[in-house]
């Protein structure tokens, strides 16, 4: 596991005046939302640098922000540029998995890590950073999306992540509930369920080793049967082997909440680890920004509100 100083290098905090990259590893952002996101960062005192991928469009697929090589090159350039302090992924959608094999882990490991902010489809990049470079990152709403820009609570959580870092923070929600009681501590991993399943089994990927970790899971617009299939993929691949605990977030437009909770208990309950639901991250309102790779404690009491706490 990383030392505390190494973790801090990948999680910030930032300071006013820092130059930050806006890149699009997946889908293209609407121009108006990109402008609003950049304006928000400027209001915070940061200096946004908009990379080509955030403005590009793929010649065939309108769901991609430019060709794969362009999107990968922007990630690499922002990572290596010493004048760039952090990287904001402008939106999700789909496409990050297409750039992973174009990233040079050996070369990227030669420079100091920097904070990367994003969620949803960006889960693929978070997992790659964790497994290939052993650096942390932020599972956070994207800077050029209405989910962030029209949600004051989500903005406040992201701002706290950017300028305060994870130390001393805790995260929960009024809706949070315990499905399997218990308490566990470990590094935070995971993110979007369908992306975790999509990236399983890639050639050259390091062997799965999630023992002792606290897993995040959430998704959007996936029917219950598809969530079931994604969970089965991860279970059968050993992704949950010796996991310490599981925190569930939002399941927007995924079906009846009671059916989803029943599926989670049926599939993940037999693991015998703390399992908490509706912890306020993902695609729902007031979404938290959470520090992947940082040590956290998952408290899932038999009575009362479950929470995640840094440290």
C-alpha positions as CSV (number, residue, x, y, z in Angstrom):
1,X,0.0,0.0,0.0
2,X,1.2,3.5,-0.7
3,X,2.6,5.8,2.0
4,X,0.6,8.8,3.0
5,X,2.9,11.3,1.2
6,X,2.5,9.3,-2.0
7,X,-1.3,9.2,-1.7
8,X,-1.3,13.0,-1.2
9,X,0.6,13.5,-4.4
10,X,-2.3,11.9,-6.3
11,X,-5.1,13.5,-4.4
12,X,-4.0,17.1,-4.0
13,X,-5.0,19.5,-2.6
14,X,-4.7,22.2,-5.2
15,X,-4.1,25.9,-4.6
16,X,-5.5,28.9,-6.5
17,X,-3.3,29.7,-9.5
18,X,-2.8,26.1,-10.4
19,X,-3.1,25.2,-14.1
20,X,-5.5,22.3,-14.6
21,X,-6.2,20.2,-17.8
22,X,-9.7,19.6,-19.2
23,X,-9.6,16.5,-21.3
24,X,-12.2,14.2,-22.8
25,X,-11.2,10.5,-22.5
26,X,-14.8,9.4,-23.4
27,X,-17.7,11.3,-24.8
28,X,-17.8,14.9,-26.1
29,X,-19.2,17.6,-23.8
30,X,-21.8,20.1,-25.0
31,X,-19.9,23.4,-25.7
32,X,-22.1,25.4,-23.3
33,X,-21.4,23.0,-20.4
34,X,-17.7,23.0,-21.2
35,X,-17.7,26.8,-21.0
36,X,-19.6,26.7,-17.7
37,X,-17.2,24.1,-16.3
38,X,-14.2,26.1,-17.2
39,X,-15.8,29.3,-15.7
40,X,-16.5,27.4,-12.5
41,X,-12.8,26.5,-12.2
42,X,-11.8,30.0,-12.9
43,X,-14.2,31.2,-10.2
44,X,-12.2,28.9,-7.8
45,X,-9.0,30.6,-8.8
46,X,-7.7,27.8,-11.0
47,X,-6.5,28.2,-14.6
48,X,-8.3,25.7,-16.9
49,X,-6.4,24.6,-20.0
50,X,-8.8,23.1,-22.5
51,X,-7.1,20.3,-24.5
52,X,-8.1,19.4,-28.0
53,X,-10.0,16.3,-27.1
54,X,-12.6,18.3,-25.1
55,X,-13.4,20.2,-28.4
56,X,-13.1,17.3,-30.8
57,X,-15.6,14.9,-32.4
58,X,-14.9,11.5,-33.8
59,X,-15.3,11.3,-37.6
60,X,-17.6,8.2,-37.4
61,X,-19.0,8.0,-33.9
62,X,-20.7,11.1,-32.4
63,X,-20.5,9.4,-29.0
64,X,-16.7,9.8,-28.9
65,X,-14.8,13.0,-28.3
66,X,-12.4,12.7,-31.2
67,X,-10.3,9.7,-32.3
68,X,-8.9,7.3,-29.7
69,X,-5.3,8.4,-30.4
70,X,-6.3,12.1,-29.8
71,X,-8.0,11.3,-26.5
72,X,-5.1,9.1,-25.3
73,X,-2.5,11.7,-26.4
74,X,-4.3,14.4,-24.4
75,X,-4.3,12.3,-21.2
76,X,-0.6,11.5,-21.6
77,X,0.4,15.1,-22.4
78,X,-1.5,16.5,-19.4
79,X,0.1,13.9,-17.2
80,X,3.6,14.7,-18.4
81,X,3.2,18.5,-18.5
82,X,5.0,19.9,-15.4
83,X,2.9,23.1,-15.7
84,X,-0.4,21.1,-15.2
85,X,-1.3,20.3,-11.6
86,X,-4.4,18.2,-12.1
87,X,-6.6,16.6,-14.7
88,X,-10.4,17.1,-15.0
89,X,-12.2,14.6,-17.2
90,X,-15.0,16.7,-18.7
91,X,-17.7,14.0,-19.1
92,X,-18.3,10.3,-19.2
93,X,-20.6,8.5,-21.7
94,X,-18.5,5.9,-23.3
95,X,-15.0,5.5,-24.8
96,X,-12.4,5.4,-22.0
97,X,-11.9,1.7,-22.4
98,X,-10.8,2.4,-26.0
99,X,-7.8,4.5,-25.0
100,X,-6.3,2.3,-22.2
101,X,-4.1,0.3,-24.5
102,X,-2.7,3.5,-25.9
103,X,-1.3,4.7,-22.6
104,X,2.3,4.0,-21.8
105,X,2.4,3.0,-18.1
106,X,6.2,2.8,-18.0
107,X,6.6,6.3,-19.3
108,X,3.8,7.7,-17.1
109,X,5.4,6.1,-14.0
110,X,8.5,8.3,-14.5
111,X,6.6,11.5,-13.5
112,X,5.0,12.5,-10.2
113,X,1.3,11.6,-10.1
114,X,-1.4,14.3,-10.1
115,X,-5.0,14.4,-9.2
116,X,-7.5,13.0,-11.8
117,X,-11.2,13.9,-11.3
118,X,-14.0,12.0,-13.0
119,X,-16.6,9.2,-12.6
120,X,-19.0,7.0,-14.6
121,X,-17.1,5.8,-17.7
122,X,-13.9,7.3,-16.3
123,X,-13.9,4.3,-13.9
124,X,-11.9,2.5,-16.6
125,X,-9.1,5.1,-16.2
126,X,-9.3,5.0,-12.4
127,X,-8.8,1.2,-12.4
128,X,-5.9,1.6,-14.9
129,X,-4.2,4.2,-12.7
130,X,-4.6,2.0,-9.7
131,X,-3.3,-1.2,-11.2
132,X,-0.6,0.1,-13.6
133,X,0.7,3.1,-11.7
134,X,-0.4,2.5,-8.1
135,X,-1.7,6.0,-7.7
136,X,-5.0,7.3,-6.3
137,X,-7.6,9.5,-8.0
138,X,-10.9,11.1,-7.4
139,X,-14.3,9.5,-8.2
140,X,-16.1,12.8,-8.8
141,X,-18.8,14.3,-11.0
142,X,-17.5,15.6,-14.3
143,X,-16.8,19.3,-14.7
144,X,-18.8,19.8,-17.9
145,X,-22.0,18.0,-17.0
146,X,-25.3,19.3,-15.8
147,X,-25.2,16.7,-13.0
148,X,-22.5,18.8,-11.4
149,X,-23.1,22.3,-12.7
150,X,-26.8,22.4,-11.7
151,X,-26.2,20.8,-8.3
152,X,-24.9,23.1,-5.6
153,X,-24.2,20.2,-3.2
154,X,-22.2,18.3,-5.8
155,X,-20.2,21.4,-6.6
156,X,-19.4,21.9,-2.9
157,X,-18.3,18.3,-2.5
158,X,-16.0,18.6,-5.5
159,X,-14.6,21.9,-4.3
160,X,-13.8,20.4,-1.0
161,X,-12.0,17.5,-2.7
162,X,-10.0,19.9,-4.9
163,X,-8.9,22.2,-2.2
164,X,-9.0,20.3,1.1
165,X,-8.2,16.7,0.0
166,X,-9.6,13.7,1.8
167,X,-8.1,14.1,5.3
168,X,-10.8,14.3,8.0
169,X,-13.7,13.9,5.6
170,X,-16.7,11.7,6.0
171,X,-19.5,10.9,3.5
172,X,-23.0,9.6,3.9
173,X,-26.6,10.5,2.9
174,X,-30.0,10.8,4.5
175,X,-31.1,7.8,2.4
176,X,-28.1,5.6,3.4
177,X,-29.0,2.2,4.9
178,X,-27.2,-0.9,6.1
179,X,-27.8,-4.1,4.2
180,X,-25.2,-6.2,6.0
181,X,-23.9,-4.7,9.3
182,X,-20.2,-4.4,10.1
183,X,-17.2,-2.2,10.1
184,X,-14.2,-2.4,7.8
185,X,-11.2,-0.3,6.8
186,X,-9.2,-0.4,3.6
187,X,-8.3,1.5,0.5
188,X,-11.2,2.6,-1.6
189,X,-11.6,1.1,-5.1
190,X,-14.2,0.6,-7.8
191,X,-16.8,2.9,-9.2
192,X,-19.2,2.3,-12.1
193,X,-20.4,-1.4,-12.1
194,X,-20.7,-1.8,-15.8
195,X,-17.3,-0.4,-16.5
196,X,-15.7,-2.6,-13.9
197,X,-17.3,-5.6,-15.7
198,X,-16.4,-4.3,-19.1
199,X,-12.7,-4.1,-18.3
200,X,-12.4,-7.6,-16.8
201,X,-10.1,-10.0,-18.6
202,X,-8.1,-7.6,-20.8
203,X,-4.8,-9.0,-22.1
204,X,-1.9,-7.8,-20.1
205,X,-4.0,-6.6,-17.2
206,X,-2.4,-7.4,-13.8
207,X,-4.0,-10.2,-11.8
208,X,-6.9,-9.1,-9.7
209,X,-5.9,-8.3,-6.1
210,X,-8.6,-6.4,-4.2
211,X,-8.1,-8.1,-0.9
212,X,-8.7,-5.8,2.1
213,X,-10.3,-3.0,0.0
214,X,-13.6,-1.2,0.3
215,X,-15.4,-1.3,-3.0
216,X,-17.7,1.4,-4.5
217,X,-20.4,0.3,-6.9
218,X,-23.0,2.5,-8.8
219,X,-24.5,2.7,-12.2
220,X,-27.0,4.5,-14.5
221,X,-29.6,3.3,-17.1
222,X,-28.8,-0.4,-16.6
223,X,-31.8,-2.7,-16.2
224,X,-31.8,-4.9,-13.1
225,X,-31.0,-8.0,-15.2
226,X,-27.9,-6.3,-16.6
227,X,-26.8,-5.2,-13.1
228,X,-27.2,-8.9,-12.2
229,X,-25.0,-9.9,-15.2
230,X,-22.3,-7.4,-14.3
231,X,-22.2,-8.6,-10.7
232,X,-22.0,-12.2,-11.9
233,X,-19.1,-11.3,-14.2
234,X,-17.1,-9.7,-11.3
235,X,-18.0,-12.5,-8.8
236,X,-16.9,-15.2,-11.2
237,X,-13.7,-13.4,-12.1
238,X,-12.7,-13.1,-8.4
239,X,-13.0,-9.3,-8.2
240,X,-14.7,-9.5,-4.8
241,X,-12.4,-12.2,-3.4
242,X,-11.3,-11.2,0.2
243,X,-12.9,-7.7,-0.2
244,X,-13.3,-6.0,3.1
245,X,-16.5,-4.1,2.5
246,X,-18.9,-2.7,-0.1
247,X,-20.5,0.7,-0.4
248,X,-23.3,1.2,-2.9
249,X,-24.2,4.5,-4.5
250,X,-27.0,5.6,-6.9
251,X,-28.8,3.5,-9.5
252,X,-30.5,6.2,-11.5
253,X,-32.9,4.8,-14.1
254,X,-31.9,1.2,-13.3
255,X,-35.2,-0.1,-12.1
256,X,-37.1,-0.3,-8.8
257,X,-34.8,0.4,-5.9
258,X,-36.2,-2.5,-3.8
259,X,-35.3,-4.9,-6.6
260,X,-31.8,-3.6,-6.9
261,X,-31.2,-3.8,-3.1
262,X,-32.6,-7.3,-3.1
263,X,-30.2,-8.2,-5.9
264,X,-27.2,-6.8,-4.0
265,X,-28.1,-8.6,-0.8
266,X,-28.6,-11.9,-2.8
267,X,-25.4,-11.6,-4.7
268,X,-23.0,-9.8,-2.3
269,X,-24.5,-10.7,1.1
270,X,-22.9,-14.2,1.1
271,X,-19.5,-12.5,1.0
272,X,-20.1,-11.8,4.7
273,X,-18.7,-8.3,4.6
274,X,-20.3,-4.9,5.6
275,X,-22.6,-3.8,2.8
276,X,-24.2,-0.3,2.8
277,X,-26.6,1.2,0.3
278,X,-27.5,4.7,-1.0
279,X,-24.4,6.4,0.3
280,X,-24.8,9.4,-2.0
281,X,-22.2,9.0,-4.8
282,X,-22.6,8.3,-8.5
283,X,-25.3,9.7,-10.7
284,X,-27.7,10.9,-8.1
285,X,-28.3,14.4,-6.6
286,X,-25.7,15.9,-4.2
287,X,-23.1,13.4,-5.4
288,X,-20.0,13.0,-3.2
289,X,-16.5,13.2,-4.6
290,X,-14.6,10.2,-3.1
291,X,-10.8,9.5,-2.9
292,X,-10.1,6.2,-4.7
293,X,-6.9,4.7,-3.3
294,X,-7.1,6.4,0.0
295,X,-7.7,4.5,3.2
296,X,-11.3,4.7,4.4
297,X,-13.5,3.2,7.1
298,X,-16.9,1.8,6.1
299,X,-19.3,1.9,9.1
300,X,-22.5,-0.1,8.6
301,X,-24.2,-0.2,11.9
302,X,-27.2,-2.4,12.6
303,X,-29.1,0.7,13.6
304,X,-28.4,4.2,12.4
305,X,-26.8,5.7,9.3
306,X,-23.9,4.1,7.5
307,X,-20.9,6.2,6.4
308,X,-17.5,6.3,4.8
309,X,-14.8,8.1,6.7
310,X,-11.3,9.0,5.4
311,X,-8.5,7.4,7.4
